[in-house]
Amino acid sequence: MTKRSLAAAELPPQTQGGAANGLLSTAGRALRMRETGLVLIILALFIAMSFASPYFLTWTNMRAMAMAFAVEGIVVVGMTILLISGGIDLSVGSVTALAMVIAGLLFLNGVDPWIASGIAIAACTAIGATMGFFVTRVGLHHFIVSLAIMVIARGLCLLGTGGRPLGLYELPNSFKFIGQGAIGVVPVVLIIFVVVVVAFDFMLRRTTMFRKVFYTGSNPKAAAYSGIQTKQVVFLTTTLCSALCGIAGIIYMARFGSAQPTFGIGMELNVIAAAVIGGASLSGGTGTVFGAILGTILLSVVSSSLALLDVSVYWQDIIRGSILLGAVTIDHYLNKRRG
């Protein structure tokens, strides 16, 4: 590999050749169209629900929706980046719950809640690194590895708590503030969420380091021939996803003042659905953080609407599953057209 080709692999897309510029420009337009479509769908749902239910546009409901999708949205950011790199993680719900359980048990045994939270996030990061090791070094598929970790992490949650929630009633107010507090009328949870989204969306769009994630997911062999350490990229994105799960778990713990060992069951469905609806491809190589967050907001609005319309929880699961199936079908046809 020549120095010239290696240097070209490190440059952002705008400095590549004309064909690459045209391809990325077309992909960018398609993504913006998808994001614009999501915004219009969300606005349409808001207008329809404002007539269907007098409680939808109330401050209480808007705040509840924002709090719900904000914390889950942090996990969606990690999942989106992982999907772009060509991976997937089915363990996000279990790892989020495990962060709560680890921090909760440490706190009940006299450890400062901030230190306990740091240890819990570090443990989740180590879980992600373990998954990355089995994927990149052993050669196993993300699906199988994350499925195994999902079961193991959930088993650890139940083992550590005996299957019972941990009541953390003595958490200091300074710690609860990150989950329950507000600056003015804006919840702190929402502020943390916006910071995470803006930071990672900027890095994905503007930095060479995160551009390698797109190259790795689009064509791993070509990326490797260009000098990109594709295994390292996959390892880091897998680790990042679990680390963000750990952060989300700590915020949930601060918000509810407890650690629920059964928390997050089915979260992987919502997270993957939000990322795919927002434009992330299960085949890797495409997606944006902003689009994934729009997908998260859409699912949150749908869930709130169904609850206000008194739709059975069983039907809600069927509808969410149908939305995911539809999003994956659209993604499949878009990939065929790009091919």
C-alpha positions as CSV (number, residue, x, y, z in Angstrom):
1,M,0.0,0.0,0.0
2,T,1.5,3.3,-1.0
3,K,1.7,6.4,1.2
4,R,-0.5,8.2,-1.2
5,S,-3.4,5.6,-0.9
6,L,-3.0,5.5,2.9
7,A,-3.3,9.3,3.0
8,A,-6.4,9.2,0.8
9,A,-8.1,6.8,3.2
10,E,-7.6,9.3,6.1
11,L,-9.1,12.3,4.3
12,P,-12.7,13.3,4.7
13,P,-15.1,12.6,1.8
14,Q,-15.0,16.2,0.5
15,T,-11.3,15.7,-0.4
16,Q,-11.8,12.4,-2.3
17,G,-12.4,12.1,-6.0
18,G,-15.3,13.3,-8.0
19,A,-17.1,9.9,-8.1
20,A,-16.9,9.6,-4.3
21,N,-18.2,13.2,-3.9
22,G,-21.1,12.4,-6.1
23,L,-21.9,9.2,-4.3
24,L,-21.8,10.8,-0.9
25,S,-23.8,13.8,-2.1
26,T,-26.5,11.4,-3.4
27,A,-26.5,9.5,-0.1
28,G,-26.6,12.7,1.9
29,R,-29.7,13.9,-0.1
30,A,-31.4,10.6,0.5
31,L,-30.8,10.8,4.2
32,R,-32.0,14.4,4.4
33,M,-35.1,13.4,2.6
34,R,-35.7,10.5,5.1
35,E,-35.2,12.9,8.0
36,T,-37.5,15.5,6.5
37,G,-40.1,12.8,6.0
38,L,-39.8,11.7,9.7
39,V,-40.2,15.3,10.8
40,L,-43.4,15.6,8.7
41,I,-44.8,12.3,10.1
42,I,-44.1,13.4,13.7
43,L,-45.8,16.8,13.0
44,A,-48.8,15.0,11.5
45,L,-49.1,12.7,14.5
46,F,-48.9,15.8,16.8
47,I,-51.7,17.5,14.9
48,A,-53.9,14.4,14.8
49,M,-53.4,13.6,18.5
50,S,-54.2,17.2,19.5
51,F,-57.7,16.6,18.2
52,A,-58.0,12.9,19.3
53,S,-57.0,13.5,23.0
54,P,-57.2,16.7,25.1
55,Y,-54.3,15.3,27.2
56,F,-51.7,14.9,24.5
57,L,-50.4,18.4,24.2
58,T,-50.4,19.0,28.0
59,W,-47.1,19.9,29.7
60,T,-47.3,16.8,31.8
61,N,-47.5,14.5,28.8
62,M,-44.9,16.4,26.8
63,R,-42.5,16.2,29.7
64,A,-43.2,12.5,30.3
65,M,-42.5,11.8,26.6
66,A,-39.3,13.8,26.6
67,M,-38.0,12.1,29.8
68,A,-38.8,8.7,28.2
69,F,-37.1,9.1,24.9
70,A,-34.2,11.1,26.2
71,V,-32.7,8.3,28.3
72,E,-33.4,5.6,25.7
73,G,-32.1,8.0,23.1
74,I,-28.6,7.8,24.6
75,V,-28.7,4.1,24.0
76,V,-30.0,4.7,20.5
77,V,-26.9,6.8,19.7
78,G,-24.6,3.9,20.6
79,M,-26.7,1.5,18.6
80,T,-26.7,3.7,15.6
81,I,-22.9,4.1,15.5
82,L,-22.6,0.3,15.9
83,L,-25.0,-0.4,13.1
84,I,-23.1,2.0,10.8
85,S,-19.9,0.0,11.5
86,G,-21.8,-3.2,10.5
87,G,-22.5,-4.6,14.0
88,I,-25.6,-5.0,16.2
89,D,-26.2,-5.4,19.9
90,L,-29.1,-7.3,21.4
91,S,-27.9,-6.9,24.9
92,V,-28.5,-3.2,25.4
93,G,-31.5,-3.7,27.7
94,S,-29.8,-6.2,29.9
95,V,-26.6,-4.2,30.1
96,T,-28.6,-1.0,31.0
97,A,-30.3,-3.0,33.8
98,L,-26.9,-4.4,35.0
99,A,-25.5,-0.9,35.4
100,M,-28.4,-0.1,37.7
101,V,-28.0,-3.3,39.7
102,I,-24.2,-2.9,40.1
103,A,-24.4,0.7,41.2
104,G,-27.4,0.0,43.5
105,L,-25.7,-2.9,45.2
106,L,-22.5,-0.9,45.7
107,F,-24.5,2.0,47.2
108,L,-26.4,-0.3,49.6
109,N,-23.0,-1.6,50.8
110,G,-21.8,1.9,51.7
111,V,-20.1,3.1,48.4
112,D,-20.6,6.7,47.4
113,P,-23.2,6.8,44.6
114,W,-20.9,8.7,42.2
115,I,-18.1,6.2,42.7
116,A,-20.6,3.3,42.4
117,S,-21.9,4.8,39.2
118,G,-18.4,5.1,37.8
119,I,-17.7,1.5,38.6
120,A,-20.9,0.4,37.0
121,I,-20.2,2.3,33.8
122,A,-16.7,0.9,33.7
123,A,-18.1,-2.6,34.1
124,C,-20.5,-2.0,31.2
125,T,-17.6,-0.7,29.1
126,A,-15.7,-3.9,29.9
127,I,-18.7,-6.0,28.8
128,G,-18.6,-4.1,25.5
129,A,-14.9,-4.7,25.2
130,T,-15.5,-8.4,25.8
131,M,-18.1,-8.5,23.0
132,G,-15.7,-6.7,20.8
133,F,-12.9,-9.2,21.6
134,F,-15.1,-12.2,20.6
135,V,-16.2,-10.5,17.4
136,T,-12.9,-9.1,16.2
137,R,-10.4,-11.7,17.6
138,V,-12.4,-14.9,17.9
139,G,-14.4,-14.2,14.7
140,L,-17.9,-14.7,16.1
141,H,-20.9,-12.7,14.7
142,H,-22.2,-9.8,16.7
143,F,-25.7,-11.3,16.8
144,I,-24.6,-14.5,18.6
145,V,-22.2,-12.7,21.0
146,S,-24.7,-10.0,22.0
147,L,-27.4,-12.6,22.4
148,A,-25.2,-14.6,24.8
149,I,-24.3,-11.4,26.7
150,M,-27.9,-10.5,26.9
151,V,-28.7,-13.7,28.7
152,I,-25.6,-13.5,30.9
153,A,-26.2,-9.9,32.0
154,R,-29.9,-10.5,32.8
155,G,-28.9,-13.6,34.8
156,L,-26.4,-11.5,36.8
157,C,-29.1,-8.9,37.5
158,L,-31.4,-11.6,38.9
159,L,-28.6,-13.3,40.8
160,G,-27.5,-10.1,42.5
161,T,-30.9,-9.0,43.5
162,G,-32.7,-12.3,44.0
163,G,-35.2,-11.0,41.3
164,R,-36.4,-8.2,43.6
165,P,-36.1,-4.4,42.9
166,L,-33.5,-2.6,45.0
167,G,-35.1,0.4,46.8
168,L,-32.5,3.2,46.9
169,Y,-34.4,5.6,49.1
170,E,-31.3,7.2,50.7
171,L,-29.8,8.4,47.5
172,P,-28.6,12.0,48.0
173,N,-30.5,14.7,46.3
174,S,-27.4,15.8,44.5
175,F,-27.3,12.4,42.7
176,K,-31.1,12.3,42.1
177,F,-30.7,15.7,40.4
178,I,-29.3,14.1,37.2
179,G,-32.5,12.0,36.8
180,Q,-35.2,14.1,38.5
181,G,-33.9,17.7,38.5
182,A,-34.4,20.5,36.1
183,I,-32.7,23.8,35.2
184,G,-35.6,26.2,34.9
185,V,-38.3,24.1,33.2
186,V,-35.8,21.9,31.2
187,P,-35.2,18.5,32.8
188,V,-31.5,17.7,33.4
189,V,-32.0,14.4,31.6
190,L,-33.0,16.2,28.5
191,I,-29.9,18.4,28.7
192,I,-27.6,15.4,29.0
193,F,-29.4,13.8,26.1
194,V,-28.9,16.9,23.8
195,V,-25.2,17.1,24.7
196,V,-24.7,13.4,23.8
197,V,-26.6,13.7,20.6
198,V,-25.0,16.9,19.4
199,A,-21.5,15.7,20.3
200,F,-21.8,12.3,18.5
201,D,-23.7,13.7,15.5
202,F,-21.0,16.3,15.0
203,M,-18.2,13.7,15.2
204,L,-20.0,11.4,12.8
205,R,-20.5,14.1,10.3
206,R,-17.2,16.1,10.6
207,T,-14.4,14.0,12.0
208,T,-12.1,11.7,10.1
209,M,-11.9,9.3,13.0
210,F,-15.7,8.6,12.9
211,R,-15.7,8.7,9.1
212,K,-13.8,5.4,9.3
213,V,-17.0,3.9,10.9
214,F,-18.8,4.5,7.6
215,Y,-16.0,3.1,5.5
216,T,-15.8,0.0,7.7
217,G,-19.5,-0.6,7.5
218,S,-19.8,0.1,3.8
219,N,-17.0,-2.2,2.6
220,P,-14.8,-3.8,5.3
221,K,-12.3,-5.3,2.8
222,A,-11.9,-2.1,0.8
223,A,-11.5,-0.1,4.1
224,A,-8.8,-2.6,5.2
225,Y,-7.0,-2.4,1.9
226,S,-7.0,1.4,2.3
227,G,-5.1,1.1,5.6
228,I,-8.1,1.4,8.1
229,Q,-7.9,-0.8,11.1
230,T,-11.4,-2.2,10.6
231,K,-11.2,-4.6,13.6
232,Q,-10.2,-1.8,15.8
233,V,-13.1,0.3,14.6
234,V,-15.6,-2.5,15.3
235,F,-14.1,-3.1,18.7
236,L,-14.4,0.6,19.7
237,T,-18.0,1.0,18.4
238,T,-19.0,-2.2,20.3
239,T,-17.4,-0.9,23.5
240,L,-18.9,2.6,23.0
241,C,-22.5,1.1,22.7
242,S,-22.2,-0.7,26.0
243,A,-20.6,2.3,27.7
244,L,-23.6,4.5,26.7
245,C,-25.9,1.8,28.0
246,G,-24.1,2.1,31.4
247,I,-24.6,5.9,31.4
248,A,-28.3,5.4,30.6
249,G,-28.7,2.9,33.4
250,I,-27.3,5.3,35.9
251,I,-29.6,8.0,34.8
252,Y,-32.6,5.6,35.1
253,M,-31.5,4.7,38.6
254,A,-31.3,8.4,39.6
255,R,-34.6,9.1,38.0
256,F,-36.6,6.3,39.7
257,G,-34.6,5.9,42.9
258,S,-34.4,2.1,42.5
259,A,-32.6,-0.6,40.5
260,Q,-34.9,-2.9,38.6
261,P,-33.4,-6.3,37.6
262,T,-36.1,-6.8,35.0
263,F,-35.7,-3.3,33.5
264,G,-35.0,-3.0,29.8
265,I,-36.7,-6.2,28.6
266,G,-37.6,-5.5,25.0
267,M,-35.5,-2.3,24.9
268,E,-33.4,-3.8,22.0
269,L,-36.5,-3.8,19.8
270,N,-37.2,-0.1,20.4
271,V,-33.6,0.9,20.0
272,I,-33.0,-1.0,16.8
273,A,-36.3,0.1,15.4
274,A,-35.5,3.8,16.1
275,A,-32.1,3.5,14.5
276,V,-33.4,1.7,11.4
277,I,-36.4,4.1,11.0
278,G,-34.0,7.0,11.2
279,G,-31.9,5.6,8.3
280,A,-29.3,3.3,9.8
281,S,-28.9,0.2,7.7
282,L,-28.7,-3.3,9.1
283,S,-26.1,-3.9,6.4
284,G,-23.9,-1.1,7.7
285,G,-22.4,1.9,6.1
286,T,-25.3,4.4,6.4
287,G,-27.1,6.3,9.1
288,T,-27.1,9.5,11.2
289,V,-27.6,10.2,14.9
290,F,-30.1,12.9,14.1
291,G,-32.2,10.5,12.0
292,A,-32.1,7.8,14.7
293,I,-33.3,10.4,17.3
294,L,-36.2,11.3,15.1
295,G,-37.0,7.6,15.0
296,T,-36.9,7.5,18.8
297,I,-39.2,10.5,19.0
298,L,-41.6,8.9,16.5
299,L,-41.8,5.7,18.5
300,S,-42.3,7.7,21.7
301,V,-45.1,9.7,20.2
302,V,-46.7,6.5,18.9
303,S,-46.5,4.8,22.3
304,S,-47.9,7.9,24.1
305,S,-50.7,8.1,21.5
306,L,-51.7,4.5,21.9
307,A,-51.7,4.8,25.7
308,L,-53.9,7.9,25.6
309,L,-56.3,6.2,23.2
310,D,-56.5,3.3,25.6
311,V,-55.2,0.7,23.2
312,S,-54.4,-2.6,24.8
313,V,-50.7,-3.1,25.6
314,Y,-50.7,-6.3,23.6
315,W,-51.8,-4.4,20.5
316,Q,-49.0,-1.8,21.3
317,D,-46.4,-4.6,21.0
318,I,-47.9,-5.8,17.7
319,I,-47.9,-2.2,16.3
320,R,-44.3,-1.6,17.4
321,G,-43.2,-4.9,15.9
322,S,-45.0,-4.0,12.6
323,I,-43.3,-0.6,12.5
324,L,-39.9,-2.4,12.9
325,L,-40.8,-4.9,10.1
326,G,-41.8,-2.1,7.8
327,A,-38.6,-0.1,8.5
328,V,-36.4,-3.1,7.8
329,T,-38.3,-3.8,4.6
330,I,-37.8,-0.3,3.4
331,D,-34.1,-0.5,4.4
332,H,-33.8,-3.8,2.4
333,Y,-35.2,-2.2,-0.8
334,L,-33.1,0.9,-0.4
335,N,-30.0,-1.3,-0.1
336,K,-31.0,-3.2,-3.3
337,R,-31.4,0.1,-5.2
338,R,-28.0,1.3,-4.0
339,G,-26.5,-2.0,-5.0
